[in-house]
Amino acid sequence: MCNCDETSVTAPNDCKVAVNANNLSIATFSKKDPNVVSWDKAVQVNPNGNVYFLIIVKNNSTTPVDNIIVSANIPSEVSLLGNLKIDDVPVVGDIVSGVNISSLSAGGSKTITFEGKTQTFTATGDKQAIITVSAGGTTQTDSVTISLVAGQTAGVSTSSVVSSGFMEFLKRWYLWILMAFVFIFLFVVIFRRLSTNVQ
């Protein structure tokens, strides 16, 4: 309530203007490569791959907006959500159940980033990650499209998987393989000497 003919500009703490649908705006973006600077409204992901999310919440009004909650409805194929940051500062919270980003001053904005990892999936298709911002009983939503591409593991080709598996095999068993070659060499040398002595 405003006292002494104060306005919401001269006494913003006393004169709270009701939050309406136009006070807050939300924009959501994603990418799958942390080294890429640009963000997009759609991202293509493979099984066992990473996906990164960016949310921008802006107060379009001339008064502060308090108690702003941001939540995310992420497809079940994306799990292990973490590394939550608000304005690049790590915070503790669960973006799925909702994170309170406190208040925004008039014209102010905040950025929320978090990341997830896709599970193994076999279905291919588009899913929506829906982000909701709520304050004062009103909500705004935005979404990004997550295109699931099954059959390939997070940008790694089958040949590289095979070659890396072969290298792991060599690292683990190279001493035994080396010893086997030495024994075979010694056997051949001894066998040849014995066979020449017999003749």
Sequence and secondary structure as in RCSB ss.txt:
>XXXX:A:sequence
MCNCDETSVTAPNDCKVAVNANNLSIATFSKKDPNVVSWDKAVQVNPNGNVYFLIIVKNNSTTPVDNIIVSANIP
SEVSLLGNLKIDDVPVVGDIVSGVNISSLSAGGSKTITFEGKTQTFTATGDKQAIITVSAGGTTQTDSVTISLVA
GQTAGVSTSSVVSSGFMEFLKRWYLWILMAFVFIFLFVVIFRRLSTNVQ
>XXXX:A:secstr
   TT  TTT TTT      TTTEEEEEEEES TT    BSEEEE TT EEEEEEEEEE SSS B S EEEEE  
TTEEEEEEEEETTEE    TTT EE   B TT EEEEEEEEEE      EEEEEEEEEEETTEEEEEEEEEEE  
SSBTTB HHHHHHHHHHHHHHHHHHHHHHHHHHHHHHHHHHHHHHHHH 
